[in-house]
Amino acid sequence: MPGPTPEQTLANRALEATAKVVSTAILDFEKWLVAGYGAAIGLAVPKLSEIAGAIGTGRLQVVMLLLSLAVFLSVFVLLLGTQIAAGANTGDEIRKVMPEILETVKRAERGIDMAAWRSEQEKGLWWPAIAGFRWAMRRTDAGDWVAPGRLVAKLSQLQAYLMIVQIFLGASAGVVAANGVKL
């Protein structure tokens, strides 16, 4: 099978680089969000009875649920960011060690057994990474050399959308609390 065209290489690298930049920016902001939501919960817990008196028990439960969901979503966004970083950086790291790999191939006086390589790769992966690896290998076997770049680009977009949902949850908690304040 022929390797990637220059256009495919450019598209793949551009998508990976964009995903890395977007995800890094999201992660920086995400750390502040999770700290804020965590602080809000931490400050509210010792004062639950006072807050319940001010906004009502039902509203307090909704506020705490919304804030808890926002924190949970944060963890998912942060974990997704690590997967994006791994996907976007793997190609660069492999290119750095490629001379060593080629030297090993030269000394062995044979090519790389791709089935053995895939087997060794899979032994080091658990779900969901193994699913992503197998998907990427199927796409590459089909000649789709841009699939890895598209995957990390789509994951970084998903990360951004999840962060927007998280912000909506936090804002909704504020609206629910404000609407329940008894003056």
C-alpha positions in Angstrom: 0.0 0.0 0.0 1.4 3.4 -0.9 2.1 5.9 1.9 0.2 9.2 2.4 0.2 11.9 -0.2 1.7 15.3 0.7 -1.9 16.7 1.0 -2.8 13.9 3.4 0.3 14.5 5.5 -0.3 18.2 5.6 -4.0 17.7 6.6 -3.1 15.2 9.3 -0.4 17.3 10.9 -2.6 20.5 10.7 -5.5 18.7 12.3 -3.3 17.3 15.0 -1.7 20.7 15.7 -5.0 22.5 15.8 -6.5 19.9 18.2 -3.5 20.2 20.5 -3.7 24.0 20.6 -7.5 24.0 21.1 -7.4 21.3 23.8 -4.5 23.0 25.7 -6.5 26.3 25.8 -9.6 24.4 27.0 -7.7 22.6 29.7 -6.3 25.8 31.0 -9.8 27.3 31.3 -11.2 24.0 32.5 -8.9 24.0 35.6 -10.4 27.3 36.7 -13.9 26.1 36.1 -13.5 22.9 38.2 -11.8 24.9 40.9 -14.7 27.4 41.0 -17.4 24.7 41.0 -15.5 22.8 43.7 -15.1 25.9 45.8 -18.8 26.7 45.4 -19.7 23.2 46.7 -17.1 23.4 49.4 -18.4 26.8 50.6 -22.1 25.6 50.4 -21.7 22.4 52.3 -21.1 23.9 55.8 -24.0 26.3 55.3 -26.6 23.9 53.8 -29.3 24.6 56.4 -28.9 28.4 56.0 -29.0 28.2 52.3 -32.0 25.9 52.4 -33.7 28.5 54.6 -33.0 31.2 52.0 -33.9 29.4 48.8 -35.8 26.3 49.9 -34.7 22.7 50.2 -35.9 21.6 46.8 -34.0 24.4 45.1 -30.9 23.7 47.1 -31.0 20.1 46.0 -31.2 21.2 42.3 -28.4 23.7 42.8 -26.1 21.1 44.4 -27.0 18.5 41.7 -26.2 21.0 38.9 -22.9 21.9 40.5 -22.0 18.2 41.1 -22.8 17.4 37.4 -20.5 20.3 36.4 -17.7 18.9 38.5 -18.3 15.4 37.1 -18.2 16.8 33.5 -15.0 18.6 34.3 -13.3 15.3 35.1 -14.4 13.9 31.8 -13.3 17.1 29.9 -9.8 16.8 31.6 -9.5 13.1 30.8 -10.5 13.8 27.2 -7.8 16.4 27.1 -5.2 13.9 28.0 -6.4 11.6 25.2 -6.2 14.4 22.7 -2.7 15.4 23.8 -1.6 11.8 23.5 -3.1 11.4 20.1 -1.7 14.7 18.9 1.8 14.1 20.3 2.3 10.4 19.4 3.2 11.1 15.8 5.8 13.7 16.8 7.3 11.3 19.4 7.5 8.4 16.9 9.2 10.7 14.3 11.9 11.5 17.0 12.8 7.8 17.5 12.4 6.8 13.8 16.2 6.8 13.2 16.6 4.3 16.0 13.8 2.2 14.6 15.3 2.2 11.1 18.7 1.3 12.5 17.1 -1.7 14.3 15.4 -2.8 11.1 18.7 -2.5 9.2 20.6 -4.6 11.8 17.8 -7.2 11.7 18.1 -7.3 7.9 14.4 -7.6 7.5 11.3 -5.4 7.5 8.9 -4.8 10.3 6.3 -7.5 10.9 3.2 -5.2 11.1 1.0 -8.0 12.6 3.6 -8.6 15.4 3.9 -4.8 15.9 0.1 -4.4 16.2 0.0 -7.3 18.6 2.7 -5.7 20.8 0.9 -2.3 20.7 -2.4 -3.9 21.7 -0.8 -5.6 24.7 -0.1 -2.2 26.2 -3.5 -0.8 25.8 -6.8 -1.0 27.6 -10.2 0.2 26.6 -10.9 2.8 25.2 -7.4 3.3 23.9 -7.4 -0.2 22.3 -10.6 0.6 20.5 -9.1 3.8 19.2 -5.9 2.0 18.1 -7.9 -0.7 16.2 -10.1 1.9 14.5 -7.0 3.9 13.4 -5.4 0.7 12.1 -8.5 -0.2 10.1 -8.6 3.3 8.7 -4.9 3.2 7.8 -5.4 -0.2 6.1 -8.1 1.4 4.0 -5.7 4.1 2.9 -7.1 6.9 5.1 -3.9 8.5 6.4 -5.7 11.5 7.8 -7.9 9.5 10.2 -5.7 10.1 13.3 -5.8 13.9 12.7 -9.5 13.9 12.2 -10.1 11.9 15.3 -8.2 14.2 17.6 -9.7 17.2 15.9 -13.2 15.8 16.5 -12.4 14.9 20.1 -11.1 18.5 20.7 -14.4 19.8 19.4 -16.3 17.4 21.6 -14.2 18.7 24.5 -15.3 22.3 23.7 -18.9 21.3 23.5 -18.8 19.5 26.8 -17.2 22.5 28.4 -20.1 24.7 27.1 -22.5 22.2 28.7 -20.6 22.5 31.9 -20.7 26.3 31.9 -24.5 26.0 31.3 -24.9 23.7 34.3 -23.0 26.2 36.5 -25.0 29.1 35.2 -28.2 27.2 35.7 -27.3 26.5 39.3 -26.9 30.2 39.8 -30.2 31.0 38.2 -32.1 28.4 40.2 -30.5 29.8 43.4 -31.2 33.4 42.5 -34.8 32.7 41.6 -35.4 31.1 45.0 -34.0 33.8 47.2 -36.6 35.0 49.7 -36.2 38.7 50.4 
